[in-house]
Amino acid sequence: MKQNNSAIVYASIAVLSWSTVATAFKIALMHLTHFGMLLIASCTALALFITLLTIRKKWHLVISLSGRKWLYYALLGLLNPVGYYLVLFKAYDLLPAQIAQPVNYIWPIMLLILLALFTHHPIPSSKYIGMFISLLGVTLISWGTGYSGKETISYYGLLLALLSALLWAIYWMIQNKQKEKTDSCVALFVSFLFGTVYLLVASYGMVPMAFTIEGILSGIYIGGFEMGIPFICFGIAMRRASNPALINQLCYLAPFLSLFFISVILNEQITLTTYAGLTLIVSGIIFNQYLIPSGKAIRNRMNKVLNEYK
């Protein structure tokens, strides 16, 4: 019982963290470029993973990584954190948070399509219902055109939000294809080590960036509460829970809580189309993941990847 209670506490910390980051992104972008924001956040996440490896005494796992693994994570670091977050943060720069956040949440649908393409398991016809429901939600949000219908939506920003979802799905599909699994803390550390180095090298070729206290603090918050702490907490929750599926489902609260913070802190007037669209997106994902009895091979792969993500 105590294990289950602690699992719920850790899962709640993760969900609450994820629900605040869309608001944090917009605040950070008031003071930083999307590149500067990622640079600070990536450095923060790297410091967090270094601390975690030290506390858990897992440095021997890092040292024992093969040269092939180091090369693998050197390439993976280009995808996460560099490629994915640069695209995501630029999308937030161009879109209201209430649009960028739900559209990015479409990534499990992208993952379903990718798994079907690359594992040669056809998508069961019934799963197209869930996909259609989620895509209908994206369309509905896009038609909402932001705060009150008076602003026109940036379709370039919308494409970037969709691309970020695709990149995130690709990242987890690649991770899932590993034959020899690496400890999750080690994998995150090495990926962010390379990603941070890439960002630091790239920064030398750019115009010097001005960092304000507000910008630095917001970037640190994003590094901790988007890239680090929630992944650690949810991993602990999944290990301690007697019913991991229940813990897994708590994640679906995050986008709805996120709209609350967006409304209260950013003062965005959340449109009815945003609420309806997000409900459709989440409903389509839940429909495909939990309510479809067919397509066992793809469903098992989906659940495996989603559980590792959490």
Secondary structure as UniProt FT lines:
FT   HELIX           2..29
FT   TURN            30..31
FT   HELIX           34..55
FT   TURN            56..57
FT   HELIX           59..63
FT   HELIX           67..77
FT   HELIX           78..83
FT   HELIX           84..94
FT   HELIX           97..104
FT   TURN            105..106
FT   HELIX           107..119
FT   TURN            125..126
FT   HELIX           127..143
FT   TURN            146..148
FT   HELIX           155..176
FT   HELIX           184..203
FT   TURN            204..205
FT   HELIX           213..225
FT   TURN            226..228
FT   HELIX           229..240
FT   HELIX           244..249
FT   HELIX           250..253
FT   HELIX           254..265
FT   HELIX           272..290
FT   HELIX           296..309
//
